Amino acid sequence: MNEEMKRLLKEGAALHLSGNFPEAEERYRQALELDQSSAVAHNNLGFLLMQLQRFGESEKEYFRSIELDKGYSTAYSNLGQLYLLMQRWDEAEEVLTKALSLNADEFYAHESLAKLFMLKGESERSEYHWKRSYLIKPESGILLNLAYSLIQQRKLDEALEELNRALPLEEENPRLYSLLGIIYFVKYDFGSAIKCFKRALGLTPEDAEVRHNLAMAYLKTGQSEEAVAELRRILLLEPSHTDARNNLAVIELSAGDAESALEHFTITLEQEPQNSKALYYKGVLMLQRGDVKLAKRMLLQTIESDNDDYKQKAVELLKSIPEVLP
C-alpha cells in the first residue's frame, strides 16, 4: 500500500468517525481508484454504506473485500452485522461464525451473535457471546445486555451480580434500574421493584414500558389508584400501548365500571384485532349484556389466538353456556 493510499484511508476513517459521511465516502472511493485490490478499502466503504442504509451496495463491497482476502475476519464480521440489520438471520449466523473461525477474538462478531441470539430467544447462546464480548472489551454496557440474557433464563442472582458490577459506571443509565426492577419484580420484592422503576423514570420519564412495569408493581402491592394513574399517563404518551389499555380496563371492570372497560377493550381491538385478552373480556362483557351472538364470536376468536391462558378460559366459558355452542 503506497503512501497516498494510506493517506486517503486515514482521512476517510477520520471523516467517517466524525460523522462526515459524504467526504468519507469520497476518500474511500478515491483510495479504490488508486487500488481496486484493497480489501480494507472495500470493507471500510461497505461499513460506511451500511451506516447509510444503502444495504445492497454495502453487501457488494463486503463481498469484494472477502473475495480479495478470504482470511479477513473483520469483513465477515461486518457482513454479519449487515445481515442482522436486514433480518437475514441464518446468513448472519453463518458469516459471523465464519469470522470467529478466523479470529476467535473478533469482538463485533461476538457482539452481533449475542444480539442475534437475543432476537431469536436463544438466551443461553446469547449469554455466552456477551461474556466473550466482555472478556475482549470490558465495557459496562455489555454487562447490562448480559444481565438481560440471564434474566431471560431466570438466573436472577447472576443477573443481579452483573448489574451491581455495572452500577459504578452506569448509575445514570435508566436501563440499569429498569433491569433491576424486573429482577426484584420476579423475586416478588415489589417494594424494591417500585423504587427501581421510579429511579428509571426519573432519568427517562417518557419510557412507557418502564411506567407499565411500575403500574404492575403497584397492582401487586394493592396500590390500585397509583397503578391507574400510571396506566393513564402511558395512554397519554402512547395511545397504542394495548397492554396498558387492557390492564386499565381490567381494573375498571373489577371496580364495576363496565362501560369504561368495554370502551378500552373496543379500542384495543381496533388497534389489534387478534388481541386475545381484549377478545376474551369483551366476550365476557357481551355475555353480561345478553348479547350471546357477539359474545360467541369474541370467544371463538379468542380460542383461535396464540395465547393459551385466554384460549383455555374461553373454552371453559363456552362450555358453561350450552346455548352459545354451535
QUIRAZI-V565805 format. One record per pair of residues at least 24 apart in sequence whose C-alpha atoms are under 7 Angstrom apart, sorted by the first residue. I is the first residue (numbers start at 1). J is the second residue. If there is no record, write none. Layout:
i | j
I | J
I | J
This chain:
i | j
5 | 31
5 | 34
9 | 41
37 | 68
39 | 65
39 | 66
39 | 68
39 | 69
40 | 65
43 | 75
47 | 78
50 | 82
71 | 102
73 | 99
73 | 102
73 | 103
74 | 99
77 | 108
77 | 109
81 | 112
84 | 116
105 | 136
107 | 133
107 | 136
123 | 149
123 | 152
123 | 153
140 | 166
140 | 169
144 | 176
156 | 183
174 | 200
174 | 203
174 | 204
175 | 200
178 | 210
185 | 217
190 | 217
190 | 220
190 | 221
193 | 217
208 | 234
212 | 244
242 | 268
246 | 278
274 | 305
276 | 302
276 | 305
276 | 307
276 | 310
277 | 310
280 | 310
280 | 314
292 | 324
296 | 324
